[in-house]
């Protein structure tokens, strides 16, 4: 397998694009409790369950790349809630994807944390849906912004820097687009991540 830093998408990361859309947002996350799990981005492949699918090698390559950059483990800790039941008011966040084969989770980035530059391997989606390596390029990822933008919140997708979003804004990219996020502000940054095939 080709090393990820030699791939065209890594070399030409600025050419990756993001598309924008919206959904109706009438939720208040202060009224909603989710079951959060702590996750460390550079240490995601479990020794007990290494997945044994083609995405595992990509995950190991990303982890190795991040280690060579000297990324401290604690800086990439964040919280995930995997396929939680969505309360009625939050169901509008998933409405734009109802006609697709999708899965979702929530991601919370607390102050002082980041999601370091990477591309998604969609390991859980690939495993659940039994998607072949040759079909992986048709996978899409969207994030629905659940919390309003606050100073210190930054997302970069390819060559585009995102900020000043409002709840209900949706950002979408294709398969192995490089991206990252940082929270150097005071408020939690929470998104709904949707992985799907149209």
N, C-alpha and C positions, 0 to 999 in steps of 0.2 A: 504494500500500500504506500502511496506517495505521502511523504511527510507533509503535515498541514501547512508549514511555513513556506513550502514550495508550491502550494496550490495557487491557481489563478485568483481565486476569491480572496486569499490572504494578501497576495501581492497587490491586487487592484481593489482593496477594500473600499476606497472612496467611491467606486462606481456603483456600489450596492445602494439601492433606493428603498424608501419607505413610502407606503401609501397611507392616506388619512381618511377616516370616516367618523361617524358619531352614532351614539345610541342615546335614548332618553335616560336621564339619570335623575331618579327621585329617591335615592337611598341616603341614609345617614349611618355611616359605619360606626358611630358612637353607640348605636343601639344594637349592634350585631357582634356576637362572639363566635370566633372560629377556633377549631382545634389546630394550633400551630405546632409545627415540628422544626427544631433547629437543624439547619443544613450548612455544611461547609462546602463552598463551590469547588475548591481544588481537591476535594477528597470525597467525590460522590460515588465512586464505584465500591460497593460493599464487598468486603472479602468473603462474606457468607453467601452472597448472591451476585457474582460478577456478570450476570446477564447472559454471557455466552452468545452474544449476537454481534453483528458487524460494528455496531455503534460502540462497543466496549473499547476497541482499539482506538477509536477517535477520542474517547474520554481520557484514556491513558495518555495519548499524545498531548491533549490540552493540559492535563495535570502536569506533565513533564515541562511543557512550555512555560506554564505559570511558575513552576519551581525555579526555572532558569532566570525568570524575571525577579525572583526574590520576593514574591507576594506573601506577606504574612498571613497565616491561616485565619487569625482573628479578624482581619479586615474584610474577609469575604464570607463571614457568617451571616446568614439571613434566615428567614422563617418561611416555611411553606405550609399550605393547607391543601391536601390532595383530594380533589373531587368532593368537597364538602357539600352538604345540602344547602342550597341557596334559599334564603328567605324570600318571601313574595316580592318585596320591593327591589331586591337585587336581581331578580330573574330577567329584567330588561337588559342587563349587561350581557347576557348570553343569547338574547333573542336574535341578533344578526347572524348567528351561526346555526340556527335550528334546522336548516335544510342540508347541513354538511355532516359528514362523519367526523365527530370531534371528541376531544376530551379537554378538561380544564383543571386548573388549580389556581390558588392564590399565592402571591409572593409579597412578603413584607420586608422592606429594607429599612432598618432602623438608623437613627443618626450615627454618623461615623463609619458606616459600612458601604461596601461597593460590590457590584457584580463585575468582575474584571473582564476585559476584552476577550470575547470568545464567539463561537457559533454554536447553535443548538444541535444536538445529535438526536433529540426526540426519542431517547432510548425507551422510555415507558410506552409511548405511543406506538413505536415500531414493534415492540414486543407484544403488546395487547392486540394490535390490529394485524400482526404478521405481515408487515410491509417489507418487501424485498429491497436490497440495496439499490437496485436499478430503478426502483420506483420512489426512492426517498426524496428525489429532487422536486416532487410535486407537493410535498408537505408545506403547509404555510403555518406561520405563527402570528397571532395578533395579541396585543395587550390592550385591555380596556382599563383606562385610568379610573380607579375607584376613589382616590383621594385627590383633592385639588393640589395644583402645583404650589410649592412653598420654596422660599429662597434656599439654595443649596441642593435642590433636586435637579439632576441632569441625567438625560438618557442620550446615548449616541448610537445611531443605527447607520452603519456604513459611514458615509461622509456627512450625515445630517445630525445636528445637535438639537435635541428637543427640550423645550421648557415652556413654562406658562400655559400648561394644559389645564383643562377643567374636567371634572368627572363626566364620564361618558365619551370622552375622546378615545378613538381607537387608532392604533398604529399597527401596520401589517408589513411583514417581509416574507421572503421566500427562503426556504431550506437553510443553506449554510451561509447566510448573511452574518458578517461580524458585527458585534454590538456589545454594549456594556452600559452600566448605570452607576451613579454615585449619589450618596446622600450625605452631604456635608452641612446640612441644615439642622433644624431642631425638631421637625415633625416626621412621623413615619410616612414612607412612600409605599402605597399598597396598590398592586395591579392584579387584574384577573388575566391569566395567561391561557390562551385558547390555541390548541394545536389541532389542525384539521386538514382534510382533503376536500376540495370542492367537487 
